[in-house]
Amino acid sequence: MQLTILGSGNAAGVPVYGCNCPACARARQDSAYRRRACSAFLETETDNLLLDAGLPDLDERFPAGTLQAILLTHYHMDHVQGLFRLRWGVHEPIPVISPNDAKGADDLYKHPGIFDFTHRAQAFVPLQIGGFSITPIKLYHSRPALGYYLRYGERSIAYLTDTVGLPEVSCEFLAAQEIDLLVIDASEPPRQTPPRNHNDLDLALAIHTLIRPHQTLLTHIGHELDNYLQEHPHALPADVRPAYDGLTIEL
Protein backbone atom coordinates (compact mmCIF):
# COMPACT_ATOMS: atom_id res chain seq x y z
CA MET A 1 0.00 0.00 0.00
CA GLN A 2 1.32 3.42 -0.96
CA LEU A 3 0.16 6.84 0.22
CA THR A 4 1.05 9.98 -1.72
CA ILE A 5 0.46 13.39 -0.14
CA LEU A 6 -0.93 15.46 -3.01
CA GLY A 7 -1.33 18.57 -0.89
CA SER A 8 -0.25 19.35 2.67
CA GLY A 9 -1.47 22.92 3.12
CA ASN A 10 -4.35 24.64 4.85
CA ALA A 11 -6.95 26.72 3.00
CA ALA A 12 -4.54 29.62 2.41
CA GLY A 13 -1.70 27.36 1.26
CA VAL A 14 1.96 28.28 1.37
CA PRO A 15 3.02 30.81 0.21
CA VAL A 16 0.14 32.93 1.43
CA TYR A 17 -0.91 35.63 -1.01
CA GLY A 18 0.81 38.91 -0.08
CA CYS A 19 2.78 37.47 2.83
CA ASN A 20 6.56 37.87 3.01
CA CYS A 21 7.24 35.88 6.17
CA PRO A 22 10.26 33.51 6.06
CA ALA A 23 8.14 30.44 5.21
CA CYS A 24 6.32 32.18 2.37
CA ALA A 25 9.52 33.72 1.00
CA ARG A 26 11.19 30.29 1.08
CA ALA A 27 8.26 28.70 -0.75
CA ARG A 28 8.40 31.32 -3.49
CA GLN A 29 12.09 30.66 -4.00
CA ASP A 30 11.88 26.85 -3.81
CA SER A 31 8.76 25.03 -4.99
CA ALA A 32 9.59 22.08 -2.71
CA TYR A 33 8.26 24.17 0.19
CA ARG A 34 4.96 25.07 -1.45
CA ARG A 35 1.81 23.64 0.12
CA ARG A 36 -1.37 23.11 -1.89
CA ALA A 37 -4.84 22.06 -0.74
CA CYS A 38 -4.79 19.15 1.71
CA SER A 39 -5.38 15.83 -0.06
CA ALA A 40 -3.83 12.41 -0.63
CA PHE A 41 -3.93 9.36 -2.91
CA LEU A 42 -3.90 5.81 -1.54
CA GLU A 43 -3.16 2.93 -3.89
CA THR A 44 -2.31 -0.75 -4.08
CA GLU A 45 -1.65 -2.97 -7.09
CA THR A 46 -5.40 -3.34 -7.65
CA ASP A 47 -7.25 -0.56 -5.79
CA ASN A 48 -7.04 3.18 -5.17
CA LEU A 49 -8.78 5.97 -3.27
CA LEU A 50 -8.55 9.75 -3.55
CA LEU A 51 -8.71 11.38 -0.11
CA ASP A 52 -10.30 14.82 -0.58
CA ALA A 53 -10.45 16.73 -3.84
CA GLY A 54 -9.16 20.24 -3.30
CA LEU A 55 -6.64 20.33 -6.14
CA PRO A 56 -7.96 22.04 -9.30
CA ASP A 57 -6.01 19.83 -11.73
CA LEU A 58 -7.47 16.42 -10.88
CA ASP A 59 -8.38 15.88 -14.54
CA GLU A 60 -4.69 16.13 -15.47
CA ARG A 61 -3.44 13.99 -12.56
CA PHE A 62 -5.95 11.16 -12.95
CA PRO A 63 -6.95 10.09 -16.47
CA ALA A 64 -10.47 8.72 -16.98
CA GLY A 65 -10.87 5.29 -15.47
CA THR A 66 -8.09 5.61 -12.89
CA LEU A 67 -10.12 6.81 -9.88
CA GLN A 68 -11.95 4.00 -8.10
CA ALA A 69 -13.63 6.21 -5.47
CA ILE A 70 -13.25 9.51 -3.63
CA LEU A 71 -13.40 9.89 0.15
CA LEU A 72 -14.30 13.39 1.31
CA THR A 73 -13.61 14.48 4.85
CA HIS A 74 -16.10 17.38 4.52
CA TYR A 75 -17.51 19.94 2.10
CA HIS A 76 -15.39 23.04 2.72
CA MET A 77 -14.27 24.42 -0.61
CA ASP A 78 -10.55 23.74 -0.17
CA HIS A 79 -11.40 20.02 0.03
CA VAL A 80 -13.84 19.78 -2.90
CA GLN A 81 -12.99 22.50 -5.43
CA GLY A 82 -11.34 20.02 -7.79
CA LEU A 83 -14.70 18.29 -8.33
CA PHE A 84 -16.33 21.27 -10.03
CA ARG A 85 -14.46 20.92 -13.30
CA LEU A 86 -13.99 17.16 -13.21
CA ARG A 87 -17.73 16.49 -12.88
CA TRP A 88 -18.36 17.57 -16.48
CA GLY A 89 -16.18 14.77 -17.82
CA VAL A 90 -17.43 11.80 -19.83
CA HIS A 91 -17.09 8.65 -17.78
CA GLU A 92 -18.88 6.04 -15.71
CA PRO A 93 -20.04 7.39 -12.31
CA ILE A 94 -17.34 7.75 -9.66
CA PRO A 95 -18.57 7.03 -6.10
CA VAL A 96 -17.99 9.89 -3.64
CA ILE A 97 -18.04 8.82 0.01
CA SER A 98 -18.74 11.77 2.31
CA PRO A 99 -20.31 12.88 5.59
CA ASN A 100 -24.06 13.36 5.70
CA ASP A 101 -24.06 17.10 5.01
CA ALA A 102 -27.32 18.31 3.49
CA LYS A 103 -25.72 21.53 2.21
CA GLY A 104 -22.84 19.93 0.33
CA ALA A 105 -20.91 22.57 -1.62
CA ASP A 106 -22.56 25.02 -4.00
CA ASP A 107 -24.48 23.03 -6.68
CA LEU A 108 -22.57 19.74 -6.61
CA TYR A 109 -25.61 17.76 -5.46
CA LYS A 110 -27.87 19.43 -8.04
CA HIS A 111 -25.42 18.96 -10.92
CA PRO A 112 -23.22 15.97 -9.98
CA GLY A 113 -22.06 15.15 -13.50
CA ILE A 114 -20.00 11.95 -13.32
CA PHE A 115 -20.06 11.82 -9.50
CA ASP A 116 -22.35 9.67 -7.37
CA PHE A 117 -22.95 11.55 -4.10
CA THR A 118 -25.45 9.05 -2.70
CA HIS A 119 -22.85 7.29 -0.53
CA ARG A 120 -23.26 9.09 2.83
CA ALA A 121 -20.91 7.64 5.42
CA GLN A 122 -21.74 7.33 9.11
CA ALA A 123 -19.16 7.42 11.88
CA PHE A 124 -17.98 3.94 12.92
CA VAL A 125 -20.15 2.14 10.34
CA PRO A 126 -17.56 0.20 8.28
CA LEU A 127 -17.62 0.04 4.50
CA GLN A 128 -15.64 -1.84 1.87
CA ILE A 129 -14.19 -0.49 -1.37
CA GLY A 130 -12.24 -3.13 -3.26
CA GLY A 131 -9.68 -4.48 -0.83
CA PHE A 132 -9.93 -1.45 1.48
CA SER A 133 -11.74 -1.85 4.78
CA ILE A 134 -12.78 1.66 5.83
CA THR A 135 -14.13 2.94 9.13
CA PRO A 136 -15.30 6.58 9.17
CA ILE A 137 -14.14 8.46 12.28
CA LYS A 138 -16.07 11.30 13.93
CA LEU A 139 -14.16 14.61 13.98
CA TYR A 140 -14.72 18.08 15.50
CA HIS A 141 -15.11 20.75 12.81
CA SER A 142 -17.46 23.59 11.78
CA ARG A 143 -19.07 21.35 9.13
CA PRO A 144 -20.01 17.67 9.41
CA ALA A 145 -16.62 16.01 9.05
CA LEU A 146 -15.18 12.51 9.07
CA GLY A 147 -11.72 11.08 9.21
CA TYR A 148 -11.03 7.58 7.93
CA TYR A 149 -9.31 4.51 9.35
CA LEU A 150 -8.26 2.39 6.38
CA ARG A 151 -6.95 -1.16 6.37
CA TYR A 152 -5.60 -3.11 3.44
CA GLY A 153 -4.36 -6.56 4.39
CA GLU A 154 -2.16 -6.12 7.44
CA ARG A 155 -1.45 -2.41 6.91
CA SER A 156 -3.45 0.54 8.19
CA ILE A 157 -3.67 4.31 7.96
CA ALA A 158 -5.68 6.86 9.96
CA TYR A 159 -6.37 10.05 7.99
CA LEU A 160 -7.72 12.78 10.29
CA THR A 161 -8.24 16.25 8.83
CA ASP A 162 -9.90 18.77 9.45
CA THR A 163 -10.40 18.58 13.21
CA VAL A 164 -9.69 20.36 16.50
CA GLY A 165 -9.01 17.58 18.96
CA LEU A 166 -10.97 14.33 18.74
CA PRO A 167 -14.21 13.15 20.34
CA GLU A 168 -13.64 10.66 23.15
CA VAL A 169 -15.28 7.86 21.18
CA SER A 170 -12.88 8.46 18.27
CA CYS A 171 -9.88 8.43 20.60
CA GLU A 172 -11.00 5.18 22.17
CA PHE A 173 -11.56 3.50 18.81
CA LEU A 174 -8.23 4.57 17.34
CA ALA A 175 -6.24 3.80 20.49
CA ALA A 176 -7.50 0.22 20.23
CA GLN A 177 -6.23 -0.20 16.65
CA GLU A 178 -2.83 -1.03 15.21
CA ILE A 179 -1.99 2.04 13.10
CA ASP A 180 1.04 2.05 10.83
CA LEU A 181 0.62 5.67 9.78
CA LEU A 182 -1.35 8.57 11.26
CA VAL A 183 -1.93 11.62 9.05
CA ILE A 184 -3.18 14.38 11.32
CA ASP A 185 -4.32 18.00 11.02
CA ALA A 186 -1.67 20.34 12.50
CA SER A 187 -2.59 23.71 11.08
CA GLU A 188 -1.06 26.03 13.65
CA PRO A 189 1.94 26.38 15.98
CA PRO A 190 1.26 25.89 19.71
CA ARG A 191 -1.40 28.27 21.00
CA GLN A 192 -2.60 29.05 24.50
CA THR A 193 -6.12 28.82 23.04
CA PRO A 194 -6.29 26.33 20.13
CA PRO A 195 -7.85 27.51 16.86
CA ARG A 196 -11.60 27.02 16.54
CA ASN A 197 -11.58 24.43 13.74
CA HIS A 198 -8.09 22.91 13.57
CA ASN A 199 -5.39 21.38 15.72
CA ASP A 200 -2.44 23.39 16.82
CA LEU A 201 0.82 21.46 17.12
CA ASP A 202 0.27 20.63 20.80
CA LEU A 203 -3.12 19.06 20.09
CA ALA A 204 -1.74 17.07 17.16
CA LEU A 205 1.12 15.71 19.26
CA ALA A 206 -1.27 14.83 22.09
CA ILE A 207 -3.34 12.77 19.65
CA HIS A 208 -0.15 11.09 18.39
CA THR A 209 0.79 10.18 21.98
CA LEU A 210 -2.67 8.82 22.75
CA ILE A 211 -3.12 6.75 19.58
CA ARG A 212 0.49 5.49 19.40
CA PRO A 213 0.88 4.97 15.63
CA HIS A 214 4.15 3.66 14.26
CA GLN A 215 4.69 7.02 12.56
CA THR A 216 2.82 10.31 12.15
CA LEU A 217 2.67 12.88 9.37
CA LEU A 218 1.45 16.42 10.07
CA THR A 219 -0.72 17.91 7.34
CA HIS A 220 -3.08 20.88 6.66
CA ILE A 221 -0.06 23.01 7.61
CA GLY A 222 -0.12 26.81 7.54
CA HIS A 223 2.78 29.22 7.11
CA GLU A 224 2.91 30.05 10.83
CA LEU A 225 3.63 26.41 11.70
CA ASP A 226 6.29 26.28 8.98
CA ASN A 227 7.93 29.32 10.59
CA TYR A 228 7.67 27.76 14.05
CA LEU A 229 9.31 24.52 12.91
CA GLN A 230 12.16 26.47 11.30
CA GLU A 231 12.69 28.32 14.58
CA HIS A 232 12.31 25.16 16.72
CA PRO A 233 14.05 22.37 14.76
CA HIS A 234 13.77 19.91 17.67
CA ALA A 235 10.07 20.46 18.35
CA LEU A 236 8.98 17.10 16.92
CA PRO A 237 9.66 13.61 18.29
CA ALA A 238 11.56 11.21 16.05
CA ASP A 239 8.41 9.42 14.84
CA VAL A 240 6.61 12.62 13.79
CA ARG A 241 7.40 14.78 10.77
CA PRO A 242 5.65 17.38 8.62
CA ALA A 243 4.26 16.13 5.34
CA TYR A 244 5.13 17.87 2.09
CA ASP A 245 3.48 17.89 -1.32
CA GLY A 246 4.54 14.84 -3.32
CA LEU A 247 5.72 12.80 -0.32
CA THR A 248 5.19 9.06 -0.86
CA ILE A 249 5.02 6.54 1.96
CA GLU A 250 5.26 2.79 1.30
CA LEU A 251 3.52 0.54 3.81
C-alpha positions as CSV (number, residue, x, y, z in Angstrom):
1,M,0.0,0.0,0.0
2,Q,1.3,3.4,-1.0
3,L,0.2,6.8,0.2
4,T,1.0,10.0,-1.7
5,I,0.5,13.4,-0.1
6,L,-0.9,15.5,-3.0
7,G,-1.3,18.6,-0.9
8,S,-0.2,19.4,2.7
9,G,-1.5,22.9,3.1
10,N,-4.4,24.6,4.9
11,A,-7.0,26.7,3.0
12,A,-4.5,29.6,2.4
13,G,-1.7,27.4,1.3
14,V,2.0,28.3,1.4
15,P,3.0,30.8,0.2
16,V,0.1,32.9,1.4
17,Y,-0.9,35.6,-1.0
18,G,0.8,38.9,-0.1
19,C,2.8,37.5,2.8
20,N,6.6,37.9,3.0
21,C,7.2,35.9,6.2
22,P,10.3,33.5,6.1
23,A,8.1,30.4,5.2
24,C,6.3,32.2,2.4
25,A,9.5,33.7,1.0
26,R,11.2,30.3,1.1
27,A,8.3,28.7,-0.7
28,R,8.4,31.3,-3.5
29,Q,12.1,30.7,-4.0
30,D,11.9,26.9,-3.8
31,S,8.8,25.0,-5.0
32,A,9.6,22.1,-2.7
33,Y,8.3,24.2,0.2
34,R,5.0,25.1,-1.4
35,R,1.8,23.6,0.1
36,R,-1.4,23.1,-1.9
37,A,-4.8,22.1,-0.7
38,C,-4.8,19.1,1.7
39,S,-5.4,15.8,-0.1
40,A,-3.8,12.4,-0.6
41,F,-3.9,9.4,-2.9
42,L,-3.9,5.8,-1.5
43,E,-3.2,2.9,-3.9
44,T,-2.3,-0.7,-4.1
45,E,-1.6,-3.0,-7.1
46,T,-5.4,-3.3,-7.7
47,D,-7.3,-0.6,-5.8
48,N,-7.0,3.2,-5.2
49,L,-8.8,6.0,-3.3
50,L,-8.6,9.7,-3.5
51,L,-8.7,11.4,-0.1
52,D,-10.3,14.8,-0.6
53,A,-10.5,16.7,-3.8
54,G,-9.2,20.2,-3.3
55,L,-6.6,20.3,-6.1
56,P,-8.0,22.0,-9.3
57,D,-6.0,19.8,-11.7
58,L,-7.5,16.4,-10.9
59,D,-8.4,15.9,-14.5
60,E,-4.7,16.1,-15.5
61,R,-3.4,14.0,-12.6
62,F,-6.0,11.2,-12.9
63,P,-6.9,10.1,-16.5
64,A,-10.5,8.7,-17.0
65,G,-10.9,5.3,-15.5
66,T,-8.1,5.6,-12.9
67,L,-10.1,6.8,-9.9
68,Q,-11.9,4.0,-8.1
69,A,-13.6,6.2,-5.5
70,I,-13.2,9.5,-3.6
71,L,-13.4,9.9,0.1
72,L,-14.3,13.4,1.3
73,T,-13.6,14.5,4.9
74,H,-16.1,17.4,4.5
75,Y,-17.5,19.9,2.1
76,H,-15.4,23.0,2.7
77,M,-14.3,24.4,-0.6
78,D,-10.5,23.7,-0.2
79,H,-11.4,20.0,0.0
80,V,-13.8,19.8,-2.9
81,Q,-13.0,22.5,-5.4
82,G,-11.3,20.0,-7.8
83,L,-14.7,18.3,-8.3
84,F,-16.3,21.3,-10.0
85,R,-14.5,20.9,-13.3
86,L,-14.0,17.2,-13.2
87,R,-17.7,16.5,-12.9
88,W,-18.4,17.6,-16.5
89,G,-16.2,14.8,-17.8
90,V,-17.4,11.8,-19.8
91,H,-17.1,8.6,-17.8
92,E,-18.9,6.0,-15.7
93,P,-20.0,7.4,-12.3
94,I,-17.3,7.7,-9.7
95,P,-18.6,7.0,-6.1
96,V,-18.0,9.9,-3.6
97,I,-18.0,8.8,0.0
98,S,-18.7,11.8,2.3
99,P,-20.3,12.9,5.6
100,N,-24.1,13.4,5.7
101,D,-24.1,17.1,5.0
102,A,-27.3,18.3,3.5
103,K,-25.7,21.5,2.2
104,G,-22.8,19.9,0.3
105,A,-20.9,22.6,-1.6
106,D,-22.6,25.0,-4.0
107,D,-24.5,23.0,-6.7
108,L,-22.6,19.7,-6.6
109,Y,-25.6,17.8,-5.5
110,K,-27.9,19.4,-8.0
111,H,-25.4,19.0,-10.9
112,P,-23.2,16.0,-10.0
113,G,-22.1,15.1,-13.5
114,I,-20.0,12.0,-13.3
115,F,-20.1,11.8,-9.5
116,D,-22.3,9.7,-7.4
117,F,-23.0,11.5,-4.1
118,T,-25.5,9.0,-2.7
119,H,-22.8,7.3,-0.5
120,R,-23.3,9.1,2.8
121,A,-20.9,7.6,5.4
122,Q,-21.7,7.3,9.1
123,A,-19.2,7.4,11.9
124,F,-18.0,3.9,12.9
125,V,-20.1,2.1,10.3
126,P,-17.6,0.2,8.3
127,L,-17.6,0.0,4.5
128,Q,-15.6,-1.8,1.9
129,I,-14.2,-0.5,-1.4
130,G,-12.2,-3.1,-3.3
131,G,-9.7,-4.5,-0.8
132,F,-9.9,-1.5,1.5
133,S,-11.7,-1.8,4.8
134,I,-12.8,1.7,5.8
135,T,-14.1,2.9,9.1
136,P,-15.3,6.6,9.2
137,I,-14.1,8.5,12.3
138,K,-16.1,11.3,13.9
139,L,-14.2,14.6,14.0
140,Y,-14.7,18.1,15.5
141,H,-15.1,20.8,12.8
142,S,-17.5,23.6,11.8
143,R,-19.1,21.4,9.1
144,P,-20.0,17.7,9.4
145,A,-16.6,16.0,9.0
146,L,-15.2,12.5,9.1
147,G,-11.7,11.1,9.2
148,Y,-11.0,7.6,7.9
149,Y,-9.3,4.5,9.3
150,L,-8.3,2.4,6.4
151,R,-6.9,-1.2,6.4
152,Y,-5.6,-3.1,3.4
153,G,-4.4,-6.6,4.4
154,E,-2.2,-6.1,7.4
155,R,-1.5,-2.4,6.9
156,S,-3.4,0.5,8.2
157,I,-3.7,4.3,8.0
158,A,-5.7,6.9,10.0
159,Y,-6.4,10.0,8.0
160,L,-7.7,12.8,10.3
161,T,-8.2,16.2,8.8
162,D,-9.9,18.8,9.5
163,T,-10.4,18.6,13.2
164,V,-9.7,20.4,16.5
165,G,-9.0,17.6,19.0
166,L,-11.0,14.3,18.7
167,P,-14.2,13.2,20.3
168,E,-13.6,10.7,23.1
169,V,-15.3,7.9,21.2
170,S,-12.9,8.5,18.3
171,C,-9.9,8.4,20.6
172,E,-11.0,5.2,22.2
173,F,-11.6,3.5,18.8
174,L,-8.2,4.6,17.3
175,A,-6.2,3.8,20.5
176,A,-7.5,0.2,20.2
177,Q,-6.2,-0.2,16.6
178,E,-2.8,-1.0,15.2
179,I,-2.0,2.0,13.1
180,D,1.0,2.0,10.8
181,L,0.6,5.7,9.8
182,L,-1.3,8.6,11.3
183,V,-1.9,11.6,9.0
184,I,-3.2,14.4,11.3
185,D,-4.3,18.0,11.0
186,A,-1.7,20.3,12.5
187,S,-2.6,23.7,11.1
188,E,-1.1,26.0,13.7
189,P,1.9,26.4,16.0
190,P,1.3,25.9,19.7
191,R,-1.4,28.3,21.0
192,Q,-2.6,29.0,24.5
193,T,-6.1,28.8,23.0
194,P,-6.3,26.3,20.1
195,P,-7.8,27.5,16.9
196,R,-11.6,27.0,16.5
197,N,-11.6,24.4,13.7
198,H,-8.1,22.9,13.6
199,N,-5.4,21.4,15.7
200,D,-2.4,23.4,16.8
201,L,0.8,21.5,17.1
202,D,0.3,20.6,20.8
203,L,-3.1,19.1,20.1
204,A,-1.7,17.1,17.2
205,L,1.1,15.7,19.3
206,A,-1.3,14.8,22.1
207,I,-3.3,12.8,19.6
208,H,-0.1,11.1,18.4
209,T,0.8,10.2,22.0
210,L,-2.7,8.8,22.8
211,I,-3.1,6.7,19.6
212,R,0.5,5.5,19.4
213,P,0.9,5.0,15.6
214,H,4.2,3.7,14.3
215,Q,4.7,7.0,12.6
216,T,2.8,10.3,12.1
217,L,2.7,12.9,9.4
218,L,1.5,16.4,10.1
219,T,-0.7,17.9,7.3
220,H,-3.1,20.9,6.7
221,I,-0.1,23.0,7.6
222,G,-0.1,26.8,7.5
223,H,2.8,29.2,7.1
224,E,2.9,30.0,10.8
225,L,3.6,26.4,11.7
226,D,6.3,26.3,9.0
227,N,7.9,29.3,10.6
228,Y,7.7,27.8,14.0
229,L,9.3,24.5,12.9
230,Q,12.2,26.5,11.3
231,E,12.7,28.3,14.6
232,H,12.3,25.2,16.7
233,P,14.1,22.4,14.8
234,H,13.8,19.9,17.7
235,A,10.1,20.5,18.4
236,L,9.0,17.1,16.9
237,P,9.7,13.6,18.3
238,A,11.6,11.2,16.1
239,D,8.4,9.4,14.8
240,V,6.6,12.6,13.8
241,R,7.4,14.8,10.8
242,P,5.7,17.4,8.6
243,A,4.3,16.1,5.3
244,Y,5.1,17.9,2.1
245,D,3.5,17.9,-1.3
246,G,4.5,14.8,-3.3
247,L,5.7,12.8,-0.3
248,T,5.2,9.1,-0.9
249,I,5.0,6.5,2.0
250,E,5.3,2.8,1.3
251,L,3.5,0.5,3.8
